[in-house]
Amino acid sequence: METEAPEIPKEILEPYPKDQRSIVQMLLNMTSTAMKLVSKGAMVSEMVGKAVLNSPEQVKLIEEAGAYLRDLREVAGLTRKDVSRTIQLADASFLAAVENGAATLSFELILRLAALLARHDPIPFIIKLTRTYNPEVWEVLEKWGMGRLPVQLERERQFINIYRGHDRARTLSDEDFHRVLAFTRSAFEMALDFTAHEDD
């Protein structure tokens, strides 16, 4: 049976500027697609006993991810009961098991937790937990180049912040804006060429 792609909470997209949301959506859709591909080859339980984990390294990663979740929850001032209720966990003890490194998370639960605990920058959170709790999925995503997307998002954000950091830019006429844009594009392409020659 094919796994349905989980619904992406709107809170995941809200922190990102509208022009970046398509990239975020693409990243999340790639993850959903990878989940479908992996699910065709194996059934993966949300609860994983340490005895059946593949390696001591994986055990350590899961314990670290659990501690990371606990830290985020405590910084947010939320109890396990608060989080369990908000993300609609039927069994409140499940979150304790995750934080103690005795349980893993599905991608859908990772999305719900990101919407609650990592609203201001959910993508690194989603990637970290997907890599930890769904290594087979992460392996597919890495082959698709997903690891580079957060870097690209951050670089685009830095470009946008240059524009936002200058009040005068918001008062430009359309004609003046297009002139500045053309100059910026030309300067950027020249800088890229210069960097390429430096690397030769």
N, C-alpha and C positions, 0 to 999 in steps of 0.2 A: 504494500500500500504506500502510495507516495505521500511524503510529508508536506503539509500545507505551509506556505510561507507565513510566519507570524506577522500580525499587524504591527506596524511601526508606530509607537506612541508619538503623538504630535509634539510632546515635550522634548523629544530627541532632536527635532529639526529646529525648534524655536530659537535656540541660542545662536544659530548661524544666520548670517545675512542671506537674503533671498537668493542672491546670485551664486551662493555656495551650496544651497540646499540640494541642488540636482546632483552634486558630487557626493554629498552625504547619503542621499537616497540611493545612488548607484552603489556606494560601498555597502550599504545595508542589504540591497537587493542581491549583490554578489554573494554575501554571506548566506542569505536565504537559499540561493541557488546551490551553493556548495553543500549546505545542509541536506538538500534533496539528493544530491549525487552520493554523498556519504551514506545517507540512510538506506539507499538501495543496496549497499554492500554489507551493512551490518546494523543491528539494532543496538543502540547505546542507551543504557539506563541512566536516569538522573542520579540514582544512588549507587555509589561505587565503593565497595569495601577496599580498604588498603591492601588486603591480601591479594586482590586480583588486579591491582594496578600494574602497569607495564614495567615500571622501574622506580628505584628510589628517587631519581631526579624528578619524576612526575609526582610522587608523593610530596616532595618538598615544594614543588610549584603550587600544588593544590593547597598545602598548608599556608604558604605565603599569600596566595590569593584570598584565602579565608580571613587571614589577619588584616589584609588590605581592606576587605569589605567591612570588617568589624571597626577598623579605624575610621572609615568614611561614615559609617552609621553613627559612631559616637561623636564625631566632629559635628554632624548634623543635629545632634541632640535627640536622636530617635532610639527608642527601645526596639528589641527584636519583635515585640508584639506590634508596635507601631508599623514597622516595615512590612511584617507579614500581612497585616490587615490591609495596608495600602496597595501592595502588589498582588493581593488576593491569593495568598498561600493558604491552602486548606489546613495544613499541619504547621503550627507555629514552631514546632521543634526542628523542622527542616532547616530553617535559617541558622539555628545553633549548630547543627551538624555541618553546614557549609562553612561557617566561621571557624569551626574546629578542624577543618580539613578532612571530614569524614563523608562529605557528599559533594556532588558536582552540580552544575547548573546547566539547564537547557538554554539554547539561544533566546528563546522567548522570555525566560526569566531574567537573563542578562539584560535584555532590552527594558524590561520593567524596572529593574534595579537602576539602570542608567538614567531612566527618566526621573527617578526619585533622588538618587545619590550623586549623580554626575551631570546634572542639567546644564551646567555652564560649559562643559567640555566633554560630551559623552563619548566621542569617537575613541580616544585613547583607552578609556574604561572598557568599551565594548571589545576593542582589539585585545587588550590584556587578558580579559576573561575568556574570550573565545579561544585564544591561543592556549590558555591553561586547561580549560574544561573540555574543549573540543579540538584536540590536536590534529585529528584526521581532517576536520574542516579547515583548520588553519593551514595545513599542508597544501590543500587545494587552492586556497586563497593566495598563499605566497607565490604559487606558480602563476597565478593570474596577475601578480604585481600589486596586490592590495596593500602590502606593507608600505608602499610609496605614497599612497593616497593621503594619509594624515600629514606627511611632510608637505605635499602639495597644498593641502588646505591651509596649513600654517603659513606657507609662503604667500599664498593669495591674501590671507588675512593681513600680513605685513604690508602688502601693496595697498590694500584698501585703507589701512591705517595712515599711510602717507597722505592720501587724499583727505581723509577725515581730520587730519591734524592741521589743516590749513583752512581757516574760515573763509579766506578770499576765494578759494576754489568753488565754494558754494554760491558765490555771487557772480561768477563768470557768465557772460552771455553764451549762447550756443556756439556762436562763431569763435569766440575766444577759447571756449572749452575745447573745440575741435582742433584749434591751433596748438594748444598745450598738449592735447592727446597725441597729435602727430609728432610733436617734438619729443615727447616722452617715449613714444614707440621707437623713434629713430635712435634716441640715446640708449635705450635698452638693447636694441639690436646691435649697436656699436659696441656696447659693453660686453655682450655675449661673444661677439667676434674677438674682442681683445682678450677675454678670458680663454677662449679656445686656442688662440695663438700662444698664450703664456704656457698652456699645458703641453704644447708640442715639443 
